[in-house]
Amino acid sequence: MREPLPHWVTEAMLRLEQNSEEAWLVGGCVRDRLLGRPVHDYDLTVSCLPDRTAWLFRDHRLVEDGRKHGTIGVVTEGGVLEMTTFRTDGEYRDHRHPESVRFVPDLREDLARRDFTVNAMALSCRGELRDPFGGQADLAARLLRCVGDPCRRFREDALRILRCARFASELGFRVEEATLRAGEELAGEAAAVSRERITAEWEKYLAGHHFAGALELLPLWEGVFPGLGRLPAAWKEALCQAPSPESRALLLAGGLWEVRHGSAPGGTEDWDGAVRELCAPLRLSGNRERLFREAAGCLALPPAESFREVWRRSADDSPSAYRAALEAAAAADSARKKELDWLSRVESGGYCRSLRELAVSGRELTARGIPAGPALGQLLRELLEAVIAGETENTPAALLALAEQKWRNQDGQADGSAGPGNGAGA
């Protein structure tokens, strides 16, 4: 049994109906409710013109940025509920936005302008479903199919080509043959889409639970990442094993570099270049791009030969970047899985990986009579090495005892009163 609609959605729809207007849930919220998936955003399509919508909800705060396209946002306790007048779109000149819209009295006309049949259904607050284009059947068949002529749909709005790949990755749907052919043929037009929208679709595509099954849709990204549709089979095989969006992005960067430059990236310089090329069409935050570049640097490192080495690397590098690198490496080379297992041990075992995580600080050592200065810093690093090597526990008592021992030995060697070679008979 489906969850009831949030009361703030139902109340808005009933207000419209009580004032002789139609109100229908539409788009992704209908699709996800029918699939039993969580719904995060609710959108309404309504029969009334924007001025009347605003008047009917005059007791609410309104968001009117989209008024000229028929959209009034009503601020409710659950967030902004967008209500858009039944409409058809005029000519698209930039492969993204209609030059004009025309308000229409018929719900079917409004649904006919939408991208895929599974997004072209409408649901009343009482559960009545309007499905003029077979969206329910396509949901049952797990099929993505454009409403009407797919070439026309994709020429109108090239973002739909990328959304096709993203929906397949998120939902695990296959793409209907004519829709796929049109998407591949017109993939180049997606270059006109804004970097912000490309980035949003790309990150959702990489994060999809069915990403491995959507690898066949890489040609749909050709307009954004030229060459990605020709990714070598070995990279695709690795991508099927990559568990996280970050590791998938690294492998895609490496595969794209091989397509464009004729060989897989080798050292740090190649991997840095590969990540830069992948990030160029995107608008990532500074932190996000930094993570990818740090991960690329980690991926260029030779395999670690010991648990201790993995422990040290995880202290030296950003832990999330190092994990992404090891996930990508292990996906491409099963021999690297041991390093990933070691890293998981480091992460889950409460191991100390940096000076910040040592159970003692320089202040505590100076309180024990060890003077501040370069020698103190060296002593702290030696304590960290001892913890990493498993020679001592990361507790104040154990570390203070070891520090005092090391300092006595060091101090004794400095004044010649102790240490190797200074015993009796030397």
Secondary structure in CASP SS format (residue, H / E / C, confidence):
PFRMAT SS
TARGET T0000
AUTHOR 0000-0000-0000
METHOD secondary structure of the structure
MODEL  1
M C 1.00
R C 1.00
E C 1.00
P C 1.00
L C 1.00
P C 1.00
H H 1.00
W H 1.00
V H 1.00
T H 1.00
E H 1.00
A H 1.00
M H 1.00
L H 1.00
R H 1.00
L H 1.00
E H 1.00
Q H 1.00
N C 1.00
S C 1.00
E C 1.00
E C 1.00
A E 1.00
W E 1.00
L E 1.00
V E 1.00
G C 1.00
G H 1.00
C H 1.00
V H 1.00
R H 1.00
D H 1.00
R H 1.00
L H 1.00
L H 1.00
G C 1.00
R C 1.00
P C 1.00
V C 1.00
H C 1.00
D C 1.00
Y C 1.00
D E 1.00
L E 1.00
T E 1.00
V E 1.00
S C 1.00
C C 1.00
L C 1.00
P H 1.00
D H 1.00
R H 1.00
T H 1.00
A H 1.00
W H 1.00
L H 1.00
F C 1.00
R C 1.00
D C 1.00
H C 1.00
R C 1.00
L E 1.00
V E 1.00
E C 1.00
D C 1.00
G C 1.00
R H 1.00
K H 1.00
H H 1.00
G C 1.00
T E 1.00
I E 1.00
G E 1.00
V E 1.00
V E 1.00
T E 1.00
E C 1.00
G C 1.00
G E 1.00
V E 1.00
L E 1.00
E E 1.00
M E 1.00
T E 1.00
T E 1.00
F C 1.00
R E 1.00
T E 1.00
D E 1.00
G C 1.00
E C 1.00
Y E 1.00
R C 1.00
D C 1.00
H C 1.00
R C 1.00
H C 1.00
P E 1.00
E C 1.00
S C 1.00
V E 1.00
R E 1.00
F E 1.00
V C 1.00
P C 1.00
D C 1.00
L H 1.00
R H 1.00
E H 1.00
D H 1.00
L H 1.00
A H 1.00
R C 1.00
R C 1.00
D C 1.00
F E 1.00
T H 1.00
V H 1.00
N H 1.00
A C 1.00
M C 1.00
A E 1.00
L E 1.00
S C 1.00
C C 1.00
R C 1.00
G C 1.00
E C 1.00
L E 1.00
R E 1.00
D C 1.00
P C 1.00
F C 1.00
G C 1.00
G H 1.00
Q H 1.00
A H 1.00
D H 1.00
L H 1.00
A H 1.00
A H 1.00
R C 1.00
L E 1.00
L E 1.00
R C 1.00
C E 1.00
V C 1.00
G C 1.00
D C 1.00
P H 1.00
C H 1.00
R H 1.00
R H 1.00
F H 1.00
R H 1.00
E H 1.00
D C 1.00
A C 1.00
L H 1.00
R H 1.00
I H 1.00
L H 1.00
R H 1.00
C H 1.00
A H 1.00
R H 1.00
F H 1.00
A H 1.00
S H 1.00
E H 1.00
L H 1.00
G C 1.00
F C 1.00
R E 1.00
V E 1.00
E C 1.00
E H 1.00
A H 1.00
T H 1.00
L H 1.00
R H 1.00
A H 1.00
G H 1.00
E H 1.00
E H 1.00
L C 1.00
A H 1.00
G H 1.00
E H 1.00
A H 1.00
A H 1.00
A H 1.00
V C 1.00
S C 1.00
R H 1.00
E H 1.00
R H 1.00
I H 1.00
T H 1.00
A H 1.00
E H 1.00
W H 1.00
E H 1.00
K H 1.00
Y H 1.00
L H 1.00
A H 1.00
G C 1.00
H C 1.00
H C 1.00
F C 1.00
A H 1.00
G H 1.00
A H 1.00
L H 1.00
E H 1.00
L H 1.00
L H 1.00
P H 1.00
L H 1.00
W H 1.00
E C 1.00
G C 1.00
V C 1.00
F C 1.00
P C 1.00
G C 1.00
L H 1.00
G H 1.00
R H 1.00
L C 1.00
P C 1.00
A H 1.00
A H 1.00
W H 1.00
K H 1.00
E H 1.00
A H 1.00
L H 1.00
C H 1.00
Q H 1.00
A C 1.00
P C 1.00
S C 1.00
P H 1.00
E H 1.00
S H 1.00
R H 1.00
A H 1.00
L H 1.00
L H 1.00
L H 1.00
A H 1.00
G H 1.00
G H 1.00
L H 1.00
W H 1.00
E H 1.00
V H 1.00
R H 1.00
H H 1.00
G C 1.00
S C 1.00
A C 1.00
P C 1.00
G C 1.00
G C 1.00
T H 1.00
E H 1.00
D H 1.00
W H 1.00
D H 1.00
G H 1.00
A H 1.00
V H 1.00
R H 1.00
E H 1.00
L H 1.00
C H 1.00
A C 1.00
P C 1.00
L C 1.00
R C 1.00
L C 1.00
S C 1.00
G H 1.00
N H 1.00
R H 1.00
E H 1.00
R H 1.00
L H 1.00
F H 1.00
R H 1.00
E H 1.00
A H 1.00
A H 1.00
G H 1.00
C H 1.00
L H 1.00
A C 1.00
L C 1.00
P C 1.00
P C 1.00
A C 1.00
E C 1.00
S C 1.00
F H 1.00
R H 1.00
E H 1.00
V H 1.00
W H 1.00
R H 1.00
R H 1.00
S H 1.00
A H 1.00
D H 1.00
D C 1.00
S C 1.00
P H 1.00
S H 1.00
A H 1.00
Y H 1.00
R H 1.00
A H 1.00
A H 1.00
L H 1.00
E H 1.00
A H 1.00
A H 1.00
A H 1.00
A H 1.00
A H 1.00
D C 1.00
S H 1.00
A H 1.00
R H 1.00
K H 1.00
K H 1.00
E H 1.00
L H 1.00
D H 1.00
W H 1.00
L H 1.00
S H 1.00
R H 1.00
V H 1.00
E H 1.00
S H 1.00
G C 1.00
G C 1.00
Y C 1.00
C C 1.00
R C 1.00
S C 1.00
L H 1.00
R H 1.00
E H 1.00
L C 1.00
A C 1.00
V C 1.00
S C 1.00
G H 1.00
R H 1.00
E H 1.00
L H 1.00
T H 1.00
A H 1.00
R C 1.00
G C 1.00
I C 1.00
P C 1.00
A C 1.00
G C 1.00
P H 1.00
A H 1.00
L H 1.00
G H 1.00
Q H 1.00
L H 1.00
L H 1.00
R H 1.00
E H 1.00
L H 1.00
L H 1.00
E H 1.00
A H 1.00
V H 1.00
I H 1.00
A C 1.00
G C 1.00
E C 1.00
T C 1.00
E C 1.00
N C 1.00
T C 1.00
P H 1.00
A H 1.00
A H 1.00
L H 1.00
L H 1.00
A H 1.00
L H 1.00
A H 1.00
E H 1.00
Q H 1.00
K H 1.00
W H 1.00
R H 1.00
N H 1.00
Q H 1.00
D H 1.00
G H 1.00
Q H 1.00
A H 1.00
D H 1.00
G C 1.00
S C 1.00
A C 1.00
G C 1.00
P C 1.00
G C 1.00
N C 1.00
G C 1.00
A C 1.00
G C 1.00
A C 1.00
END
